[in-house]
Amino acid sequence: MCDYYHARMPDNSIGLGRSVMQSFTSIGPMLDLIAVFPLIAIFAGRGLPYAVIISFLISFTTINTTYQLSRKYSTNGGYYSYTGKVLGKLPGLFIALNYLAYSVVVLLAIGSFGGYFIYSALNDFGNASSTVLTLVFSLAFISIVFGIVLLGLRKSLRFTLIAGTAEAAFILLISLFMVLKPISQSTAIFPSFMPDGNFFTGVIFGILAFSGSGSSIFLSEDSRDPKRTPATGLALSFLIAGLIMIIASFAVVSFLGNGIASYAANPAALLLYIQQKFGFVILFPAVLFLILSAMNLSVSYLNALLRSTAKMFSDHIFRGSGLKKSDNTFMAILLAILSTTCILAVIYGSYTSFVYMSSLAGLFFITVHSFSNIALIKQKGSILFSMILPVASLLFLVTVFVVSVNGFLSGFPDIVYMYLLILLFIVLALLQARSSKQFFNAIEFNVS
């Protein structure tokens, strides 16, 4: 069914443009207006843009680590390959399983949000009547994403290139409209703000928004220049997306003013304000681009996950050949995400599921990148880029992790419990792998 997807593309297939958009769409700036910014606003309030700036600066130190490692090693395995090559088999296997958990959780989060957002938009316009539709929309959204990816890597990358470019242009346009015509004339573009303890809890969601910046590294072996194209792509996408998100965050706060509280409580409130201020001529494309942004992000994440999973087969982390097992891998991921989405929707509802999965993804993101920082530090390269910045990144990540866990325990303890449960399964899998000498010795971390 999808063997041709996993087959390596011809040499010189992926150029800089596609590499940039692979990472850019994995950030999903337009989606952040509805999906991530309100989560930051819950904790940071009118300090939303400042939280985004801090998240951008912290993420810069992390992206530097990915950039430096991708310049040194060419591999579709990404983070787990870097860790395994430098730190050894056990840490490499640990990060491989953490990355799998992270990617699946991100897809669960966006799938849940997609259903919630489509339902909310229809409900606000008086065209939806049953919350069961939320789950139906989530499942349909996920199925469409998998369908696009099933078309093949070349076509799905063309999709993200075109759609991502349009997304970037539209978010700048709507940001300009929001700054020029706020709902209250008393609003300020640069709001005064005094941060408190909750402010830094909101930063983790900003960091999560930038977490997809390194997505291009999972296409390294298929890139025109395996050690330059992915690295340049992630650097450019991070810079472009960061500037766009900072501009958009100031625009949102300027546009909403005191309405930021209702925005934090109900992300769809932004759309209602846009409708009131600009009418359907702006609202309709805004809704379409929000859905498109969510789809772009999901397609890019799934492409990265499937390329990394294929590499895990060739590295003998999983049994068999990546090509031989591609059908089973694709279907296993699809069924796991569809079934888990149903379970989460029944237990928590779609929006709460999105919040929980986004938070959980943030914790796994920190885990994965902490090991990458350690790997880069061990390389003993440039003092600034291979020592100071990765150490700073590691300290930032650990601090955000501790603050976030404390915040989650006081308000959303299930997030921490889910993280610990998945971590327990990962540790048990490691112990099982370590106990089998034949399996463990067969594991390789092939990079070039």
KEPA-805538 format. One record per residue (C-alpha): x, y, z; residue in one letter. Coordinates in steps of 0.2 Angstrom, whole numbers. Layout:
SITE    xx    yy    zz res
SITE     X     Y     Z   A
...
//
This chain:
SITE    xx    yy    zz res
SITE     0     0     0   M
SITE    14    13     5   C
SITE    30     4     1   D
SITE    34    17   -12   Y
SITE    32    31     1   Y
SITE    45    23    12   H
SITE    57    20    -3   A
SITE    71    33    -3   R
SITE    67    47   -16   M
SITE    80    50   -30   P
SITE    96    59   -25   D
SITE    94    78   -26   N
SITE    75    77   -23   S
SITE    72    89    -9   I
SITE    78   106   -11   G
SITE    79   121     1   L
SITE    62   127    -2   G
SITE    53   111     2   R
SITE    65   109    17   S
SITE    61   126    24   V
SITE    42   123    22   M
SITE    44   105    30   Q
SITE    50   114    46   S
SITE    39   130    44   F
SITE    23   120    43   T
SITE    28   109    57   S
SITE    27   125    68   I
SITE    10   130    61   G
SITE    10   149    64   P
SITE    -8   152    58   M
SITE   -14   137    69   L
SITE    -5   145    84   D
SITE   -17   160    84   L
SITE   -31   148    89   I
SITE   -22   132    96   A
SITE    -7   138   106   V
SITE    -9   157   109   F
SITE   -24   154   120   P
SITE   -15   141   130   L
SITE    -1   154   133   I
SITE   -14   167   137   A
SITE   -22   156   151   I
SITE    -6   158   161   F
SITE     2   174   154   A
SITE   -13   185   150   G
SITE    -9   201   141   R
SITE     9   195   143   G
SITE     6   183   128   L
SITE    18   192   116   P
SITE    32   193   129   Y
SITE    30   174   133   A
SITE    31   171   114   V
SITE    48   181   113   I
SITE    55   172   128   I
SITE    50   155   120   S
SITE    58   160   104   F
SITE    74   165   113   L
SITE    74   148   123   I
SITE    70   139   107   S
SITE    85   147    98   F
SITE    97   138   110   T
SITE    88   122   106   T
SITE    87   124    88   I
SITE   106   128    88   N
SITE   109   111    95   T
SITE    98   103    81   T
SITE   107   113    68   Y
SITE   125   109    74   Q
SITE   121    90    75   L
SITE   112    90    58   S
SITE   127    98    50   R
SITE   138    85    57   K
SITE   127    69    54   Y
SITE   116    65    40   S
SITE   102    53    45   T
SITE    83    52    44   N
SITE    83    46    62   G
SITE    86    63    68   G
SITE    87    65    87   Y
SITE    88    47    92   Y
SITE   102    44    79   S
SITE   112    59    86   Y
SITE   110    53   104   T
SITE   114    35   100   G
SITE   129    39    89   K
SITE   137    50   103   V
SITE   130    43   119   L
SITE   128    25   115   G
SITE   114    12   112   K
SITE   104    13   128   L
SITE   102    32   127   P
SITE    99    31   108   G
SITE    85    18   111   L
SITE    78    28   125   F
SITE    76    44   114   I
SITE    70    34    99   A
SITE    55    28   110   L
SITE    53    46   117   N
SITE    52    53   100   Y
SITE    39    40    94   L
SITE    29    45   110   A
SITE    31    64   106   Y
SITE    26    63    88   S
SITE    11    52    91   V
SITE     5    64   105   V
SITE     7    79    94   V
SITE    -4    71    80   L
SITE   -17    66    94   L
SITE   -16    84   100   A
SITE   -19    92    82   I
SITE   -32    79    78   G
SITE   -42    83    93   S
SITE   -40   101    90   F
SITE   -45    99    72   G
SITE   -62    91    77   G
SITE   -65   104    91   Y
SITE   -61   119    80   F
SITE   -72   113    65   I
SITE   -86   109    77   Y
SITE   -85   126    86   S
SITE   -84   136    69   A
SITE  -100   127    63   L
SITE  -109   129    80   N
SITE  -105   147    81   D
SITE  -113   149    64   F
SITE  -128   139    69   G
SITE  -124   123    58   N
SITE  -119   110    71   A
SITE  -130   103    85   S
SITE  -122    88    92   S
SITE  -105    87   101   T
SITE  -103    69    94   V
SITE   -99    79    78   L
SITE   -83    84    86   T
SITE   -76    67    87   L
SITE   -82    63    69   V
SITE   -73    79    63   F
SITE   -57    74    72   S
SITE   -57    56    64   L
SITE   -61    64    47   A
SITE   -47    76    49   F
SITE   -34    63    54   I
SITE   -40    52    40   S
SITE   -37    66    27   I
SITE   -20    69    34   V
SITE   -15    51    32   F
SITE   -23    51    15   G
SITE   -12    66     9   I
SITE     4    57    16   V
SITE    -1    41     7   L
SITE     0    50    -9   L
SITE    19    50    -7   G
SITE    33    60     0   L
SITE    35    71   -16   R
SITE    17    76   -17   K
SITE    14    79     1   S
SITE    30    90     1   L
SITE    23   100   -13   R
SITE     7   102    -4   F
SITE    16   109    11   T
SITE    26   120     1   L
SITE    11   128    -8   I
SITE     0   128     7   A
SITE    14   134    19   G
SITE    18   149     8   T
SITE     0   154     7   A
SITE    -2   152    26   E
SITE    13   164    29   A
SITE     6   177    18   A
SITE   -11   177    25   F
SITE    -6   178    44   I
SITE     4   193    40   L
SITE   -11   201    31   L
SITE   -23   197    45   I
SITE   -10   203    58   S
SITE   -10   220    49   L
SITE   -29   221    49   F
SITE   -30   217    68   M
SITE   -17   231    72   V
SITE   -25   244    61   L
SITE   -43   240    67   K
SITE   -43   234    86   P
SITE   -60   230    94   I
SITE   -56   244   107   S
SITE   -48   260   103   Q
SITE   -39   260   121   S
SITE   -28   245   117   T
SITE    -9   246   115   A
SITE     2   237   103   I
SITE    15   235   117   F
SITE     5   231   133   P
SITE    12   234   150   S
SITE    14   218   160   F
SITE    21   212   176   M
SITE    25   193   175   P
SITE    21   181   189   D
SITE    24   163   193   G
SITE    11   157   180   N
SITE    19   167   166   F
SITE    33   154   165   F
SITE    21   140   164   T
SITE    14   147   149   G
SITE    31   148   141   V
SITE    31   129   138   I
SITE    17   131   126   F
SITE    27   144   116   G
SITE    42   132   116   I
SITE    30   118   110   L
SITE    25   129    96   A
SITE    43   130    90   F
SITE    46   112    93   S
SITE    43   107    75   G
SITE    57   118    68   S
SITE    69   103    67   G
SITE    57    93    56   S
SITE    68    95    41   S
SITE    82    84    48   I
SITE    71    69    46   F
SITE    72    71    27   L
SITE    91    73    28   S
SITE    95    57    17   E
SITE    83    63     4   D
SITE    89    81     3   S
SITE    99    89   -11   R
SITE   114    92     1   D
SITE   111    80    16   P
SITE   122    90    28   K
SITE   117   108    22   R
SITE   100   108    16   T
SITE    91   102    31   P
SITE   101   113    43   A
SITE    98   128    32   T
SITE    80   124    31   G
SITE    77   123    49   L
SITE    87   139    53   A
SITE    77   149    40   L
SITE    60   142    45   S
SITE    64   145    63   F
SITE    68   163    59   L
SITE    54   166    48   I
SITE    41   158    59   A
SITE    48   166    74   G
SITE    46   184    67   L
SITE    29   180    61   I
SITE    23   173    77   M
SITE    30   187    87   I
SITE    21   200    75   I
SITE     5   190    76   A
SITE     5   189    96   S
SITE     7   208    97   F
SITE    -7   210    84   A
SITE   -19   198    94   V
SITE   -16   207   110   V
SITE   -18   224   102   S
SITE   -34   218    93   F
SITE   -42   210   108   L
SITE   -37   222   122   G
SITE   -48   216   138   N
SITE   -55   203   127   G
SITE   -40   192   130   I
SITE   -48   184   144   A
SITE   -63   177   134   S
SITE   -50   172   121   Y
SITE   -40   162   134   A
SITE   -57   154   139   A
SITE   -63   150   122   N
SITE   -50   152   107   P
SITE   -65   153    95   A
SITE   -69   170   102   A
SITE   -55   177    91   L
SITE   -65   172    76   L
SITE   -81   180    83   L
SITE   -72   196    85   Y
SITE   -65   195    68   I
SITE   -82   192    61   Q
SITE   -89   207    71   Q
SITE   -75   219    65   K
SITE   -71   213    47   F
SITE   -86   202    42   G
SITE   -86   186    33   F
SITE   -75   192    19   V
SITE   -60   190    32   I
SITE   -68   177    43   L
SITE   -70   164    30   F
SITE   -52   163    23   P
SITE   -46   164    41   A
SITE   -56   148    46   V
SITE   -50   140    30   L
SITE   -31   144    33   F
SITE   -33   139    51   L
SITE   -39   122    46   I
SITE   -25   121    32   L
SITE   -12   126    45   S
SITE   -17   111    56   A
SITE   -17   100    41   M
SITE     0   107    36   N
SITE     7   103    53   L
SITE     0    86    54   S
SITE     6    81    37   V
SITE    24    87    41   S
SITE    25    78    57   Y
SITE    18    62    50   L
SITE    31    63    36   N
SITE    45    65    49   A
SITE    38    51    59   L
SITE    37    39    45   L
SITE    54    43    39   R
SITE    61    41    56   S
SITE    52    25    59   T
SITE    59    18    43   A
SITE    76    22    49   K
SITE    73    13    65   M
SITE    69    -3    55   F
SITE    86    -1    46   S
SITE    95     2    62   D
SITE    87   -14    69   H
SITE    78    -5    83   I
SITE    62   -13    76   F
SITE    63   -30    68   R
SITE    63   -32    50   G
SITE    66   -20    35   S
SITE    59    -3    34   G
SITE    52    -6    17   L
SITE    45   -23    21   K
SITE    36   -17    36   K
SITE    30     0    30   S
SITE    12    -5    27   D
SITE    11   -12    45   N
SITE    19     3    52   T
SITE     8    15    43   F
SITE    -8     6    48   M
SITE    -2     4    66   A
SITE     1    22    68   I
SITE   -16    26    60   L
SITE   -26    14    70   L
SITE   -17    19    86   A
SITE   -21    38    83   I
SITE   -39    35    78   L
SITE   -43    23    93   S
SITE   -34    34   106   T
SITE   -43    50    99   T
SITE   -59    41   102   C
SITE   -54    36   120   I
SITE   -48    54   124   L
SITE   -64    62   117   A
SITE   -75    51   128   V
SITE   -64    54   144   I
SITE   -60    72   142   Y
SITE   -68    80   127   G
SITE   -59    86   112   S
SITE   -53   103   118   Y
SITE   -47    96   135   T
SITE   -39    82   125   S
SITE   -30    95   115   F
SITE   -23   104   130   V
SITE   -18    88   139   Y
SITE    -9    81   123   M
SITE    -1    98   119   S
SITE     6    99   137   S
SITE    12    80   136   L
SITE    21    84   120   A
SITE    30    98   128   G
SITE    37    87   142   L
SITE    43    74   129   F
SITE    50    88   118   F
SITE    61    93   133   I
SITE    66    75   136   T
SITE    72    72   118   V
SITE    81    89   116   H
SITE    89    88   133   S
SITE    98    72   127   F
SITE   103    81   111   S
SITE   111    95   120   N
SITE   121    82   130   I
SITE   126    74   114   A
SITE   132    90   107   L
SITE   141    95   122   I
SITE   151    79   122   K
SITE   157    83   104   Q
SITE   168    97   111   K
SITE   166   108    96   G
SITE   165   127    96   S
SITE   165   135   113   I
SITE   150   146   109   L
SITE   139   134    98   F
SITE   144   117   105   S
SITE   147   122   123   M
SITE   139   138   130   I
SITE   122   137   120   L
SITE   118   119   122   P
SITE   122   121   141   V
SITE   111   136   141   A
SITE    97   126   132   S
SITE    99   112   144   L
SITE    97   123   159   L
SITE    82   132   151   F
SITE    74   116   147   L
SITE    76   108   164   V
SITE    69   124   172   T
SITE    54   125   161   V
SITE    51   106   164   F
SITE    51   108   183   V
SITE    41   124   183   V
SITE    28   116   171   S
SITE    27    99   180   V
SITE    23   109   196   N
SITE    10   119   187   G
SITE     2   104   180   F
SITE     2    95   196   L
SITE    -8   109   204   S
SITE   -20   111   190   G
SITE   -19    97   178   F
SITE   -11    82   187   P
SITE   -17    69   173   D
SITE    -4    76   162   I
SITE    10    72   173   V
SITE     2    54   177   Y
SITE     1    51   158   M
SITE    19    56   156   Y
SITE    25    45   170   L
SITE    15    30   163   L
SITE    22    32   146   I
SITE    39    34   153   L
SITE    37    18   163   L
SITE    32     8   147   F
SITE    48    15   139   I
SITE    59    10   153   V
SITE    52    -8   153   L
SITE    55    -9   135   A
SITE    73    -4   137   L
SITE    75   -17   151   L
SITE    68   -30   139   Q
SITE    79   -24   125   A
SITE    94   -24   136   R
SITE    91   -42   142   S
SITE    91   -49   125   S
SITE   110   -49   120   K
SITE   106   -53   102   Q
SITE    93   -40    99   F
SITE   103   -26   108   F
SITE   120   -30    99   N
SITE   111   -29    82   A
SITE   105   -11    85   I
SITE   115     1    75   E
SITE   115    20    73   F
SITE   120    23    55   N
SITE   124    40    50   V
SITE   135    48    37   S
//
